[in-house]
């Protein structure tokens, strides 16, 4: 039986299992995305309420588990720090990142660099850095870690450098090609914007707008048309209060 020693982790999502336990989908440092049974996490008395409080998104954890296959069993679960408090749009952004990781990461593939990028994202959201400036770099890192690096400073077919005075269109998951004849079906992106993004400069509003378009097109292609529930939450936040950080389904 495979036994994994204690390692840093975050809960991406959790759901009830049997009468008193939960199944938690975790992002871990050394094992990547795994699903584990956390026994007794739903008990109403005793020491278990403290355990339930840990099985929430955005709480740094140390977790050990055992077993093989798609579902493991947690053998220890401890807090590695205080829970990060996200509110409003920053909370929705955290839920969006969790859903992306849950849907796009393969089970048992370790992404230590992505784990660090995710921690940085949560820290930026916690201090209320701009949602757009927090999410866009994270999306770029996610695509790179998944093996879908899209060069921003050269055309993907010819490798000709992008020029600031020209406009380009995105071929999702592949790259950019120069727009020579404008048409209504193309979202042209100025070359100078692509060069700014290639340099990691996301501060200008126009750059953030195009970065969002690029990220959405690439991610939608990866998802294959599957909807993101967090986007629906974003759209509804103007008319409804934000959800609690807990994602234990009822």
N, C-alpha and C positions, 0 to 999 in steps of 0.2 A: 504494500500500500504506500502510495506517494505521500510524504509528509513535507509540507512547506513551512519553513521557519518563519517567525514573525517578520513582517515587512510593512513599509508604509502603504497606505491605501486610502481611497475615498469611495463612498457609496454613490453610485450613479442612479440607482433605482432600487426599490424594494417592494415586496408584495407578501401577503400572508401565506403561510404554509402550515397546514394542519391547524390545531387549536391554539397553540401558544408560540409558534416560531415564525420566522420570516425567511424568505429567499432574497438575498441581497446580491445585486450585480455590482461588482467592484472594479475599479481601476487600481491595479497594484503596481508597485515599482518594478518588481522582478518577474511577475507572472503575467502582466498585462491585464486583459479583461477576463474575469472569472466570476462564476455564480456560486455562492456558498449558502448553505443552510445555517442560520444562526438560531440555535435552539433556545427556547424560553424567552425570546425577545418581546413577546406580546403578553406575558403574564402580568396580571393586574396587581400583584402583591409581591412582597419579598424584595430581593435585590435586582430583579429583572427590569423594573422601570428604568433603572440607570443604564442597563444594556440597551433598552429600546431607544433611549435618548441618543445613543451613539449611532444607531442605524439610520442616520439622516444624511442627506447630501451636505457637502461643504464642511464636514467635520474631519479634521486630520486623524487618521486611525493607524494603529499597529495591529495587524491581523495575522494569525497563523491558521492553516487549514490542512485537512487531510482528505485523501480519496483520489479517484481517477474519474475520467469521463467529464461530462458537461456540468455535473452538479457535485460540489465538494461540501465538506462539513467544517465549519469554523471550530477550532480548538481553543482559541483565545481571541479576545477583542478588547482593545484598550484605546483610550484617547491618546493621541500624540500631540495634542494642543487644543485650545479652545475652539468651539465652532465658529466659523466665519459668518458674520451677519450680513446678508444681502437683502436689499429691499427694492421694491418697485422694478424699474427697468433693469437694474443690475441683477435682481433675483431671476427675472425672466431670461436674462442673458446666460446666467449660470445653468439654468435648466436646459436651455438650448444647447450649450456645450456638452452637457451630460448626455442629451439625446443623440447628438452627433457621435460621441464616443461609443455609446451603446449600440448604435446601428452600423457604424462603419468599421469598428475594430474587430478583428478575428479573435476568437477565444484562444488564450494561452500564448499569444504573441506579445513579447515584452517590448515596450517602447519607453525606455528610461528617459530619453530626451523629451518625448511628448508628455510624460508625467511631470517633468519640470516645467514645461510650457503651460500645462494645465494649472499647476500651482501658482505660477506667475499671473495667469488670467484671473484666478480667484482672488489673489491679493490685490490686483488692480481694481476689480469690481468691488471689493470690500472697502477700499479707500475712495470709492465713487469716481474713479477715473472715467472719462467719457466711454460710454458703451461701445461706440464705433471704434475708437482708438484701442480698446481692449480686445474686441472680438476679431477685427480684421487680421492682425498679426497672428493670432492663435489659429485662425482658419488656414492661413498660409503654411504655418508649421505643420498643421494636421495633414494637409495635402502632401507636403514634402515627405513626412514620415510614412505615409501610405504608399509612397512611390510614384506620386503624380506631380512631380515638380514641373511647373509651367514657367518657362523663361519669359521674363517681362521685357528684356532689353534686346531681344533679337527675334526675327521671324522664325517660326518653327520648321518650315520646309526648306528655306534657303539659307538660314543662319545669318542673313543680312542684318546688321545692327538696326534697331529701331531709331528712327530720326524724329526729333521733337516736332518738326513742322508737318509731319504726315499723320494720318489717322489709320487706325487698325481695328480689325474685328477679331473677336475671340472664337476659337474653335475649342469648345469645352474639353478639358483634360489633355489638350494637345499644345495649344499656344496661340500665337497671333499671326495674322497676315495683313498686309497693307490693303487698305480700302482704296481702290483706284476709281471706282464709279459708285457714287452714293446711291443707295436705294432705301426704300422704306422698311425693309426687313432686317436691316443691319443696325446694331447699336455701335456707332463709331466711338473709338476711344482715342483721344489725342496722344500722340507719341510722347509729348513732354510729361503727361500724367503717368504713362507706363514707366518712364525713366525715374520719376520720383518714387513710385512704388517699388521699383527694382532696388532703389537705394535705401528702402526701409522707411521712407518718410510718409507717414500717414496723417500728418497734422492738418493739411489743407482740406477744407470741406469738399472741394471738387474731387480731390484724390480719394477721400473716403467714400464718396458716392460711387465712383467707378470701382473701387476695391470691393464694395458690397455687391455690385452687379457681377463682377468676376467670380467672387466667392460663391454666390448663389448659383450661378450657371454651372460651375464645376461640381459643387456639392449635389445639386439636383441631378446631374448626370450620373454621379456615383450612386445616388439613392435609387436610381431607376424608376422615378416617379412615385416612390413611397412618400407619403406626407409626413411632415414634422409637426407633432402636436404642440411643440413649444411655439411655433409660428402662430398657431391659432390663439395661444395664450397672449402673445404679443399683440395681436390684432384686437383682442377683447379687453385688454387692460384699461382702455379708456372708459369702459362702461361697467367694469366689475372690479372688486378689490383683488389684490394679488393673492395667490395661493400661499399657504404656509410652506416652509422649506421642506417639510416632510413629504415624501413621495410614496408612502406605504398605501397601496391601493386598498379600497374597501369594497 
